[in-house]
Amino acid sequence: MSHKIIFGTDGWRGVIGQDFTFDQLLIVSFAAARYFSKHKKIQNGIVIGYDSRFLSQEFAHHVAIIIASAGIKVKLADKISTTPMVSLAVIKFKAAGGIVITASHNPAKYNGFKLKGDFGGPMHPEMISKLEKILDPLQNNFEMPISLKSFEELIEKNKIEFTDLTSLYIKEIESKIELDLIESVKLKILYDAMFGAGQGVPQLLVPSIKGIRNEYNPGFNRARPEPIANNLFDLSNGVVIGDFDLGIATDGDADRIGAVDETGQFVDSHRIFAIFLKYLVEHRLYKGEVAKSINISEIIPKMCTKYNLKLYETPVGFKHLCRLMTEKNLIIAGEESGGLGIQNHIPERDGIFNGLLLAEIMSVRRMKLSELVQELFDEFGEHHYHRIDVHMTNSEKEKLLNKFSSPIKKIGTFSVTRIDKSDGFKFYVDDGWVMIRASGTEPLVRFYAEADNPKKVRTLLAAVGANNK
């Protein structure tokens, strides 16, 4: 029995062999071919890349066969590639779009299908809706209306062309980050690839960078490739033992970043966002506006007030931020899960670029990462954050969300000053907030909280039941 293909927050994902199968890929790839066939740039083809997961290369080649058999030229990654590499290649080749076989930060049993627009970022929601209208009728009793040619024949006829996306990416980053400065100040960096698609890439840019979990392991050694504190013990420990200045980590497809300071302390994406914003405005002198997802720190609005910058707030999902990056002159756009897009780069998250930008900031300012965080706290007040993910069945999820849908005046002992229901439920209290939201990519509910001290964060999470699950 096949499972319905549904596009969530960032593409379609499913359990390999159960939901995510070659047969299901046949359907979604044919729908994508139909969608792209009407694109004004279709003569330039589309770009296809894949991550380091089990069967990702085979899945990508399968997709390439379907797309190419439909008459569309395919530029296919010649090896494991990051999502930002695909997005960059779409721009450089003026392609109609891109496809990445990846489940990003999800556990190893998942794989996925990400779609990129011709602008080099996640497809806008209305684009996905158009593709879904093509896809939905195909999901019942699908019969392939075209004959599939062999991979070898399509290569021979130049319908599928192997392309070195890594070299293209390296050249781009070399022009945008002060790599020589990072080397000259002898900044000691430890990189955790989390067995993902970024393995070996930062070392091509800064050879002195050392790596861990930096090899091919499609099972991720039973770890989850998401760069959050709970998953970065090896990085934190390695930084302290090796006396490194900075630890950086990227997720399964290397579009998200996590960081560890010189003491082994995890530095979340909220603080990285704020450090970047300060540097881009005060040192690179960037002009423009700012965008953040609803679950990003309240330190960002305070900074925008100081710099007199317009701030946009979106639902969770980088596709919403990407739209703003293509329509507005944004200095930076960021989300809670480690995804940050920067002006003068691609309208896309890029964990490796962002990790090296963080290293550049430390090198230019001659400051430790812990000092950069403390500088923010001294100027804008302390902001502490935590997230708890809880796996739930659909019925459990509905029951929980219904509980918060009725008017709520207090969260524990804290009076609710404002409620935002634009994506889940976000309850503001004095000097803090707590949020409950169902994941768009996995069967779980996420609980988020921020406050001016860690104890208050824990109290807020406990008050909504996160700690009792």
C-alpha positions in Angstrom: 0.0 0.0 0.0 1.4 3.4 -1.0 1.4 6.4 1.3 0.1 9.8 0.1 2.9 12.2 -0.9 2.5 15.4 1.1 4.8 18.4 1.1 5.5 19.7 4.6 7.5 22.7 5.9 10.4 21.9 3.6 9.6 19.4 0.9 8.3 15.8 1.0 9.9 13.4 3.5 9.2 9.8 4.4 10.6 6.6 5.9 12.8 4.8 3.4 11.1 1.7 2.1 7.8 2.5 3.7 6.8 6.0 2.4 9.9 7.0 0.5 10.2 4.5 -2.3 11.4 4.3 -5.9 7.7 3.9 -7.0 6.7 7.0 -5.0 9.6 8.9 -6.5 8.5 8.0 -9.9 5.2 9.8 -9.3 6.5 12.9 -7.6 9.3 13.2 -10.2 7.0 13.0 -13.1 4.8 15.6 -11.5 7.9 17.8 -11.0 8.8 17.3 -14.7 5.3 18.5 -15.7 5.6 21.5 -13.5 9.1 22.5 -14.7 8.3 21.8 -18.4 6.3 25.1 -18.5 9.1 27.2 -17.0 10.6 30.0 -19.1 14.1 28.7 -18.3 13.4 25.0 -19.0 15.9 25.0 -21.9 18.6 25.3 -19.3 17.3 22.2 -17.5 17.2 21.6 -13.8 19.9 20.7 -11.2 19.7 17.5 -9.1 21.8 16.8 -6.0 21.8 14.4 -3.1 23.0 14.0 0.4 24.9 11.2 2.3 21.9 9.1 3.4 21.2 5.5 2.5 20.3 5.2 -1.2 20.4 8.9 -1.8 22.6 8.5 -4.9 20.4 5.8 -6.3 17.3 7.8 -5.6 18.8 10.9 -7.3 19.8 8.9 -10.4 16.2 7.5 -10.5 14.8 11.0 -10.4 17.3 12.1 -13.1 16.1 9.3 -15.4 12.5 10.3 -15.0 13.1 14.0 -15.5 15.4 13.5 -18.5 13.1 10.9 -20.1 10.4 13.6 -20.0 12.7 15.7 -22.3 14.3 18.0 -19.6 18.1 18.3 -19.4 19.5 17.4 -16.0 22.7 18.7 -14.4 23.3 15.9 -11.9 25.8 16.2 -9.0 28.8 14.0 -9.6 29.0 13.2 -5.8 27.4 14.0 -2.5 26.4 17.6 -2.4 24.9 20.1 0.1 21.6 21.7 -0.5 23.2 25.2 -0.8 25.4 23.8 -3.6 22.3 22.8 -5.6 20.7 26.2 -4.9 23.9 28.0 -6.1 24.1 25.9 -9.2 20.5 26.7 -10.1 21.5 30.4 -10.1 24.8 29.9 -11.9 23.3 27.7 -14.7 20.2 29.8 -15.0 18.2 26.6 -14.5 14.4 26.3 -14.2 14.9 24.9 -10.7 16.5 22.2 -8.6 15.8 19.0 -6.7 17.7 17.7 -3.7 17.4 14.2 -2.4 17.7 14.8 1.4 15.8 14.6 4.6 17.9 17.3 6.1 18.1 17.0 9.9 15.6 14.0 10.2 16.8 10.6 11.5 18.6 8.2 9.2 15.5 6.2 8.4 14.0 9.2 6.5 14.8 10.5 3.1 13.2 13.4 1.2 12.6 15.5 -1.9 13.4 19.2 -1.7 12.4 21.6 -4.5 14.3 24.8 -5.5 13.0 27.7 -7.5 14.9 29.3 -10.3 16.0 32.0 -7.8 18.2 29.5 -5.9 16.1 28.9 -2.8 13.1 26.9 -1.5 10.1 27.1 -3.8 7.5 29.6 -2.6 4.3 28.1 -1.1 2.1 29.0 -4.1 4.7 27.2 -6.4 4.4 24.1 -4.3 0.6 24.4 -4.4 0.7 24.4 -8.2 2.9 21.3 -8.2 0.6 19.6 -5.7 -2.4 20.2 -8.1 -0.4 18.3 -10.8 0.6 15.6 -8.3 -2.7 14.8 -6.5 -4.5 13.2 -9.5 -1.5 11.0 -10.2 -1.5 9.4 -6.8 -4.3 6.9 -7.6 -3.5 4.1 -10.0 -0.6 5.9 -11.6 0.7 4.6 -14.9 3.8 6.2 -16.4 2.7 7.9 -19.7 6.2 8.0 -21.1 8.8 5.3 -21.6 11.9 5.6 -19.4 15.3 5.4 -21.1 18.3 3.9 -19.5 20.7 6.0 -17.4 23.5 5.2 -19.8 21.6 6.2 -22.9 20.6 9.5 -21.3 24.2 10.2 -20.4 25.3 9.4 -23.9 22.7 11.7 -25.4 23.7 14.5 -23.0 20.3 14.6 -21.4 22.0 13.9 -18.1 25.3 15.7 -17.4 27.4 14.9 -14.4 28.4 18.3 -12.8 30.9 19.2 -10.2 28.8 21.3 -7.8 31.5 21.3 -5.1 34.1 23.2 -7.1 31.4 25.7 -8.2 30.5 26.3 -4.5 34.1 26.5 -3.3 34.9 29.3 -5.9 31.8 31.2 -4.7 32.7 31.1 -1.0 36.3 32.1 -1.7 34.9 35.4 -3.1 32.7 36.1 -0.1 34.5 35.2 3.1 37.9 36.5 4.4 39.5 33.0 4.4 43.1 34.3 4.4 42.3 36.3 7.6 40.9 33.3 9.3 44.1 31.4 8.5 46.4 34.3 9.4 45.1 34.8 12.9 45.4 31.0 13.4 41.9 30.5 14.5 41.5 26.9 15.6 38.3 25.5 14.3 36.7 22.1 14.8 34.0 21.1 12.3 31.4 18.4 13.0 29.8 17.3 9.7 27.4 15.0 11.7 28.1 12.5 8.9 26.1 14.8 6.6 26.7 16.2 3.1 29.1 18.9 4.4 31.8 16.3 5.1 35.2 17.5 3.9 34.0 20.8 2.4 35.1 23.4 5.0 38.6 21.9 4.8 38.7 22.7 1.1 38.3 26.4 2.1 40.4 26.5 5.3 42.8 23.6 5.3 43.7 24.0 9.0 40.1 23.1 10.1 39.9 19.8 11.9 36.9 17.5 11.5 34.9 14.9 13.4 32.0 12.7 12.1 33.5 13.8 8.8 33.1 10.6 6.8 30.5 8.6 5.0 28.1 6.8 7.4 24.6 6.7 6.0 23.2 5.6 9.4 24.7 8.6 11.1 26.0 6.2 13.7 22.4 6.1 15.1 22.6 9.9 15.9 20.3 12.6 14.6 22.1 15.0 12.2 20.5 18.1 13.7 23.0 20.7 15.1 21.3 21.4 18.4 22.9 21.2 21.9 21.6 17.6 22.7 23.3 16.2 19.6 26.7 18.0 19.9 28.4 16.4 22.9 31.3 15.2 20.7 31.8 18.6 19.3 31.7 20.4 22.7 34.0 17.8 24.2 36.3 18.0 21.3 36.6 21.8 21.4 37.5 21.7 25.1 40.0 18.8 24.9 41.7 20.2 21.8 41.7 23.8 23.0 39.8 25.0 19.9 38.5 28.6 19.5 35.4 27.6 17.7 33.3 24.5 17.0 30.8 24.5 14.1 28.3 21.9 13.0 26.1 21.4 10.0 23.1 19.2 9.6 22.4 16.3 7.1 22.3 18.5 4.0 24.5 21.3 5.5 22.1 24.2 5.2 21.8 24.6 9.0 24.4 25.7 11.5 25.1 25.0 15.2 28.1 26.5 17.1 30.1 25.8 20.2 32.3 28.5 21.9 35.8 28.0 23.3 34.4 26.6 26.6 32.3 24.0 24.9 29.1 25.9 25.5 26.5 25.6 22.7 25.6 28.9 21.0 22.1 28.7 19.5 21.0 30.1 16.2 19.2 33.1 17.9 22.6 34.3 19.2 24.3 33.6 15.9 21.6 35.6 14.1 22.2 38.5 16.5 26.0 38.3 16.1 25.6 38.3 12.3 23.2 41.2 12.3 25.5 43.4 14.4 28.5 42.6 12.2 26.7 43.0 8.9 25.3 46.4 9.9 28.3 47.8 11.9 31.2 46.4 10.0 30.1 45.4 6.5 27.8 48.4 6.5 25.0 46.4 4.8 21.7 48.3 4.2 18.2 46.9 4.0 15.7 45.1 6.1 15.5 42.0 8.4 13.2 38.9 8.5 12.7 36.3 11.2 10.5 33.3 11.8 8.0 33.6 14.6 10.0 31.4 17.0 13.2 33.5 16.8 14.5 35.5 19.8 13.1 38.9 20.8 16.6 40.2 20.8 16.2 40.7 17.0 13.3 43.2 17.3 15.4 45.2 19.9 18.4 45.3 17.5 16.2 46.4 14.6 14.8 49.2 16.7 18.4 50.3 17.5 19.5 50.2 13.8 16.2 51.6 12.5 15.6 48.5 10.4 12.2 47.2 9.2 11.5 43.7 10.5 9.3 41.1 8.9 8.0 38.1 10.9 6.9 34.8 9.1 5.5 31.4 10.0 8.1 28.6 10.5 9.7 27.3 7.3 12.5 28.9 5.4 10.4 29.0 2.3 8.6 32.0 3.8 11.8 33.8 4.5 13.2 32.9 1.1 10.2 34.7 -0.5 11.1 37.8 1.3 14.8 37.4 0.3 13.7 37.4 -3.3 11.2 40.3 -3.0 12.9 42.6 -0.4 16.4 43.9 0.2 17.1 41.8 3.3 20.4 42.1 5.2 19.6 38.8 6.9 16.8 36.3 7.3 16.8 33.7 10.1 14.9 30.8 11.6 15.1 29.0 15.0 16.4 25.7 13.6 19.8 27.1 12.5 18.9 28.4 9.1 20.2 31.8 8.2 20.2 33.6 4.8 22.6 36.5 4.2 22.6 39.4 1.8 24.9 39.1 -1.3 24.8 35.3 -1.0 22.1 32.9 -2.2 18.5 33.2 -0.9 19.0 30.0 1.0 20.3 28.7 4.3 24.0 27.7 4.1 25.6 26.1 7.2 29.1 26.1 5.9 29.0 29.7 4.7 27.6 30.8 8.0 30.1 28.8 10.0 32.9 30.5 8.1 31.2 33.9 8.5 31.2 33.4 12.2 35.0 32.6 12.0 35.5 35.8 10.0 33.7 37.8 12.6 35.9 36.4 15.4 39.0 37.1 13.3 38.0 40.6 12.3 36.9 41.6 15.8 39.6 39.6 17.6 37.0 38.4 20.1 36.1 34.9 21.4 32.6 33.6 20.6 31.7 33.8 24.3 32.7 37.5 24.3 30.5 38.2 21.3 27.5 36.7 23.1 28.2 38.6 26.3 28.5 41.8 24.3 25.0 41.3 23.0 23.7 40.6 26.5 25.4 43.7 27.9 23.7 45.9 25.2 20.3 44.2 24.8 19.7 42.2 28.0 20.0 38.5 28.5 18.0 36.2 26.3 17.9 32.5 27.1 16.1 29.8 25.0 15.3 26.1 25.0 13.2 23.8 22.8 11.8 20.4 23.6 10.5 18.0 20.9 7.9 15.4 21.9 6.8 12.5 19.6 3.0 12.2 19.5 0.3 10.4 17.5 -2.0 12.5 15.5 -4.8 12.1 18.1 -2.5 13.1 20.9 -1.3 16.1 18.8 -4.9 17.2 18.1 -5.9 16.8 21.8 -2.9 18.9 22.9 -3.4 21.7 20.3 -7.1 21.9 21.1 -6.2 22.5 24.8 -4.4 25.7 23.8 -7.0 26.9 21.2 -9.3 28.3 23.9 -8.6 31.7 25.5 -5.7 31.4 28.0 -4.9 34.2 30.4 -2.1 32.6 32.4 0.8 30.2 31.7 1.6 28.9 35.1 2.0 31.9 37.3 2.7 34.3 34.4 0.1 36.5 33.0 -0.3 36.3 29.2 0.2 39.7 27.6 -0.4 38.6 24.0 -1.2 35.6 21.9 -0.1 34.9 18.4 -1.8 32.0 16.5 -0.2 32.6 13.1 1.7 29.3 13.4 0.8 27.2 16.4 0.3 29.0 19.7 2.7 31.6 21.0 2.0 33.1 24.4 3.9 36.2 25.4 4.6 37.0 29.1 6.7 39.8 30.7 10.3 39.3 29.5 9.5 36.0 27.8 7.3 33.8 25.6 6.4 30.1 25.2 5.2 28.5 22.0 3.6 25.1 21.0 3.7 24.0 17.4 3.3 20.7 15.5 6.2 19.8 13.3 5.7 20.0 9.5 8.2 17.2 8.7 7.8 14.7 11.6 5.1 13.2 13.9 6.0 15.4 16.9 5.1 18.6 18.7 7.8 21.2 19.4 7.7 23.3 22.6 9.8 26.6 22.5 10.5 29.1 25.2 12.6 32.2 25.7 13.1 34.4 28.8 15.5 36.7 30.6 16.9 33.8 32.7 17.3 30.0 32.3 15.1 29.1 35.3 12.1 31.1 33.8 12.6 29.2 30.5 12.3 25.9 32.3 9.3 27.1 34.3 7.5 28.2 31.1 8.1 24.9 29.4 6.9 22.9 32.4 3.8 25.1 32.6 2.7 24.0 29.1 3.5 20.3 29.9 6.6 19.9 27.8 8.7 18.6 30.7 6.0 16.0 31.7 5.9 14.3 28.3 
